[in-house]
């Protein structure tokens, strides 16, 4: 993001001064990446557990 920083300025610095009290665009993007990673991991684990349950039920029929 070096080019964008040169064109628009540092968003962390802008968030601290002009938009005090709000998170920077970079912090927001990082937070969303973390949340999405967690959400996908939970959904994947749930799918795997459901698959295991179905296999387990088939085994005992």
C-alpha positions as CSV (number, residue, x, y, z in Angstrom):
1,X,0.0,0.0,0.0
2,X,2.9,2.3,-0.4
3,X,1.4,4.0,-3.5
4,X,-1.9,4.6,-1.8
5,X,-0.2,6.0,1.3
6,X,1.7,8.4,-0.9
7,X,-1.4,9.5,-2.8
8,X,-3.9,9.6,0.1
9,X,-1.7,9.8,3.2
10,X,-1.4,7.4,6.1
11,X,-4.9,6.2,7.1
12,X,-3.7,5.5,10.7
13,X,-2.6,9.0,11.0
14,X,-5.8,10.4,9.4
15,X,-7.9,8.2,11.6
16,X,-6.1,9.5,14.7
17,X,-6.5,13.2,13.8
18,X,-9.3,13.9,11.4
19,X,-11.5,11.0,12.3
20,X,-10.7,10.7,16.0
21,X,-12.5,7.9,17.7
22,X,-12.9,5.9,14.6
23,X,-10.8,3.0,13.5
24,X,-8.5,3.3,10.4
25,X,-9.4,1.6,7.1
26,X,-6.4,-0.7,7.6
27,X,-7.5,-1.7,11.1
28,X,-11.0,-2.3,9.9
29,X,-9.8,-4.5,7.1
30,X,-7.6,-6.5,9.4
31,X,-10.5,-6.9,11.9
32,X,-12.8,-8.1,9.2
33,X,-10.2,-10.6,7.9
34,X,-9.8,-12.1,11.4
35,X,-13.6,-12.3,11.9
36,X,-14.1,-14.0,8.5
37,X,-11.3,-16.4,9.2
38,X,-13.0,-17.4,12.5
39,X,-16.4,-17.6,10.9
40,X,-15.1,-19.9,8.1
41,X,-13.3,-22.1,10.6
42,X,-16.4,-22.5,12.7
43,X,-18.5,-23.4,9.7
44,X,-15.9,-25.9,8.5
45,X,-15.8,-27.6,11.8
46,X,-19.6,-27.8,12.0
47,X,-19.6,-29.4,8.5
48,X,-17.0,-31.9,9.5
49,X,-18.8,-32.8,12.7
50,X,-22.1,-33.3,10.7
51,X,-20.3,-35.5,8.2
52,X,-18.8,-37.6,11.1
53,X,-22.3,-37.9,12.7
54,X,-23.8,-39.2,9.5
55,X,-21.1,-41.7,9.0
56,X,-21.4,-42.8,12.6
57,X,-25.2,-43.3,12.2
58,X,-24.7,-45.3,9.0
59,X,-22.2,-47.5,10.7
60,X,-24.6,-48.6,13.4
61,X,-27.6,-49.2,11.2
